[in-house]
């Protein structure tokens, strides 16, 4: 996936903002919390970085598609071995999952303000 496509796929997700920090790295956030990184130091040290579930973390690393992300591994972030390590459709799904994992940890008030639905927010 090209950097331009990566950025477009991240920005397509609900309530996403982009800031550039850390040596020109594009940082994609939801509710002020990071869920994906591209370019800058991420590009110089390998591929895109993003938050994953525990199972995805183990599987991506075990299959040699990713490695623990520098500085973020303890929070279950991976760094792809290259920007093309995953087919575009799979990387798009991973970005949506990363966004969902971070959005789910936002407060109910923050999710409401951002227009993000969450199953726990519904009352019966």
Phi and psi in degrees as a GROMACS rama.xvg file:
@    title "Ramachandran Plot"
@    xaxis  label "Phi"
@    yaxis  label "Psi"
@TYPE xy
-74.0381  156.391  UNK-2
-57.3911  -36.7113  UNK-3
-65.5962  -42.0927  UNK-4
-67.6745  -41.4654  UNK-5
-56.1982  -47.8387  UNK-6
-61.7375  -44.5713  UNK-7
-62.5251  -40.8141  UNK-8
-66.6627  -37.7758  UNK-9
-67.4949  -46.0429  UNK-10
-70.942  -16.8823  UNK-11
-72.6626  -22.6946  UNK-12
-72.2867  153.183  UNK-13
-65.1626  139.085  UNK-14
59.7504  32.3552  UNK-15
-92.4635  140.073  UNK-16
-122.125  156.492  UNK-17
-125.299  133.563  UNK-18
-128.822  154.292  UNK-19
-110.631  122.026  UNK-20
-150.886  179.321  UNK-21
49.4488  72.4113  UNK-22
59.7445  41.182  UNK-23
82.2673  16.9658  UNK-24
-78.1309  132.008  UNK-25
-80.959  120.898  UNK-26
-112.954  119.864  UNK-27
-101.599  129.689  UNK-28
-130.766  153.991  UNK-29
-129.362  125.321  UNK-30
61.0768  28.5432  UNK-31
81.0636  2.77227  UNK-32
-110.333  133.262  UNK-33
-68.0464  142.621  UNK-34
-131.849  -15.7948  UNK-35
-156.678  150.747  UNK-36
-133.025  141.895  UNK-37
-148.841  155.442  UNK-38
70.1948  -170.476  UNK-39
51.6197  -132.5  UNK-40
-66.0541  -27.6641  UNK-41
-63.0283  -43.6936  UNK-42
-69.5149  -36.8077  UNK-43
-70.2611  -24.7134  UNK-44
-105.008  5.49751  UNK-45
150.501  -122.379  UNK-46
-120.832  -164.94  UNK-47
-59.5845  152.978  UNK-48
-122.104  143.682  UNK-49
-161.829  161.383  UNK-50
-75.4697  141.542  UNK-51
-138.093  165.988  UNK-52
-74.0818  166.867  UNK-53
-58.6977  -41.6774  UNK-54
-66.991  -44.6991  UNK-55
-64.491  -37.1348  UNK-56
-57.2054  -50.8478  UNK-57
-64.4529  -44.5133  UNK-58
-66.9529  -45.1228  UNK-59
-63.8342  -39.683  UNK-60
-72.0864  -44.6128  UNK-61
-59.9091  -36.2836  UNK-62
-86.2643  3.17826  UNK-63
73.6756  17.5432  UNK-64
-88.0872  -21.8825  UNK-65
-148.959  168.685  UNK-66
-133.557  162.954  UNK-67
-57.2249  133.212  UNK-68
-70.7907  134.598  UNK-69
-56.4771  134.498  UNK-70
70.7309  -13.2004  UNK-71
-123.067  0.590691  UNK-72
-60.8655  -37.6737  UNK-73
-65.5186  -19.9225  UNK-74
-95.5262  15.0517  UNK-75
63.3289  54.2327  UNK-76
-108.858  146.347  UNK-77
-120.225  159.776  UNK-78
-122.635  122.743  UNK-79
-62.4162  147.973  UNK-80
-68.5928  -23.5329  UNK-81
-157.163  163.533  UNK-82
-64.8697  -17.0968  UNK-83
-108.432  19.5388  UNK-84
-65.7773  -28.3259  UNK-85
-119.862  146.797  UNK-86
-59.0623  152.214  UNK-87
-53.3993  -42.2382  UNK-88
-64.3959  -39.6726  UNK-89
-69.3702  -40.7088  UNK-90
-65.5129  -39.0383  UNK-91
-59.6765  -42.646  UNK-92
-64.9046  -39.0297  UNK-93
-63.6208  -39.6649  UNK-94
-66.3669  -40.0519  UNK-95
-63.7954  -39.3513  UNK-96
-67.8951  -41.2436  UNK-97
-60.2947  -44.664  UNK-98
-59.747  -46.2949  UNK-99
-64.1334  -40.1543  UNK-100
-61.8838  -42.8946  UNK-101
-72.7937  -44.1251  UNK-102
-60.3829  -36.8137  UNK-103
-64.8055  -23.0588  UNK-104
-90.8957  -3.61255  UNK-105
-73.4927  158.634  UNK-106
-67.6884  158.273  UNK-107
-57.7376  -41.3209  UNK-108
-61.486  -44.582  UNK-109
-65.5232  -42.6129  UNK-110
-61.8154  -41.4276  UNK-111
-64.1128  -45.3348  UNK-112
-60.4316  -36.6633  UNK-113
-85.4825  -6.45646  UNK-114
75.7564  27.3327  UNK-115
-100.454  123.609  UNK-116
-80.3044  148.982  UNK-117
-144.77  134.96  UNK-118
-54.3552  -33.9688  UNK-119
-71.4919  -15.5947  UNK-120
-78.3538  -20.512  UNK-121
-77.0083  138.655  UNK-122
-109.724  146.731  UNK-123
